[in-house]
Amino acid sequence: MIIKGKVWKYGDNVNTDVIFPGKYTYTITEPEEMAKHALEDLDSNFTKEVKKGDVIVAGRNFGCGSSREQAATCLKYAGVGAIVAKSFARIFFRNSINQGLLVIQCKEAVENISSDEIITIDFEKGKLSCKKGIFNFPPLSESVLGILNDGGLIPHTRRILGIK
Amino acid sequence: MGKTFAEKILALKSGKESISIGEIVTVSPDAVMSHDNAAAISKKFKQIGVNKVIHPERIVIPLDHCVPAATEKYALNHKVIREFVQEQGIKNFYDINTGVCHQVLPEKGHTLPGTLVLGSDSHTTTYGAFGAFAAGIGRSEVASIWATGKIWLKVPETIKINIEGEIPKGVYPKDIILYIIGDLGADGALYKAVEFSGKVVRDMSVGGRMTLCNMAAEMGAKIGYVEPDEKSIQWLASRTEKEYKIVKSDADAEFERIIDYDISGLEPQIACPHTVDNVKPVSDVMGTKINQALIGTCTNGRIEDLKIASDILQGKKISRNVRLLVFPASMEVFAEAMEKGIFQELVKSGAVIMNPGCGPCLGAHEGVLAPGEVCLSTANRNFKGRMGCKEAKVYLASPATVAASSLYGEITDVRRCLK
């Protein structure tokens, strides 16, 4: 899978409350509606300007805080093609995979990418190209890749159970 | 070389002789918790295309996040859950008169030593206080477990945190864990199991251990853990008839790190806006005006928390500029607080006693903030917008510090109120 898009760069510890505020967690149920509130309390321009395939690049511990899956869902449905971070909070990482959203851990790339530049990611080859060069990132483990390749955990579970 | 608790329990639950750090294993959890988000999970479960959950007896659902329902949407959400548990024969359903999930699961005997408990809530780590392996997961994962009974987990490395010394006056388990989070940072234990030990933890009440394990999530930990002892076994004794087997780290287990803290010189701690690791000693932020004070939540809504607050407030009136909200963590706590006359003291001081539940902690209802307002809370999170308004500020502290501060209308060193 090749992702090419504009970079939205943020800092360390971007938490799930600023990605998708808690006050919406039980009132908004449709993914398209969730997308309208993506990063609402962090960057008010994001939902106005984000384009399909854009990439979020962030520092350490992206997605820390709540277990709310909507934090991954809202970004996916807002069009985010991938998130590149120095590290991810563990539940957010799982939620992203389970929603079929690409997450890439690559500290070196993050340090060399600037906001607004266009970057290209070849997920299968583990290569990220930006203005300052090409960076390699390690592949995900096989079982995790299996979920991603099935399009997320729900379709993956259907396949495992042999439900067409 | 010996094994850690995390390695041993994941080997046990995956049916393997031996497993190694970093390995991904498929496990069958003993209990899986969801709360108000069970409605959304039931929708995902139906998308899978299975008619019946595989192990109804392992599913636990307390309603707590917005109880009683604040709006029609929340009411509908609860209705969907009540219908689903009925249809699926889920007996471990606890309606709005029970309490916060992380208090209710231990009280109802669902978090026994040596068990594996997963929950669609980040503070599921709380149950490690009883020697369970308890971690937070997402909604789709719970739906998938309902259908298959299984899930993948990665075997974590373990950080051992030894807490030694004598607890100083005015310092409580909340101050200790805030200090540790401030020291290690919001990702200081990312992906790791955290084992709390040392004299201070051994001497600590079960409630205090729950506070430590609850907030382990705030430094990125996968689980918190305290080795079961007489105290925790006694606490559970009247709450379960099930047999269980204690699992603990071997004496020669290999830890990723061992961190020692001596808390003898610690002063009360405050987590300042807008991150939990932005922790300062109370002397640095004393005098900060507050509009609302909150005592309760899964972090600090237990009987000992309400008791210390009422001891501090006894015979005094809170500041006229402060609203003090008290949320007991469960109906069991509520009943005990009534019996002991704790509520009488709190009400006489000017507190508003609320029903057991999460209250305004996640910004849904029952005391959300207005722009420019400041809340001092015993909860576990102070992220921007957390209590419903991104132009408000949330500080975190112990129940004692919150009670003392509500008297003066500003962040206060609780030691001035203690004899």
Interface residues (C-beta under 8 A of the other chain):
Chain A: D12 N13 N15 T16 D17 V18 P21 G22 K23 T25 Y26 T27 T29 E40 D41 R60 N61 C64 G65 S66 S67 R68 E69 A72 S87 A89 R90 I91 R94 N95 N98 Q99 S141 S143 V144 G152 L153 I154 H156 T157 R158 I160 L161 I163
Chain B: I24 D36 N37 A39 A40 K43 K44 Q47 I48 G49 V50 H65 C66 T71 K73 Y74 N77 G119 S120 D121 S122 T124 G136 I137 G138 R139 S140 E141 A143 S144 A147 T148 W152 A186 D187 L190 Y191 G220 K222 T275 D277 L362 G363 A364 V368 R381 F383 K384 G385 R386 G388 K390
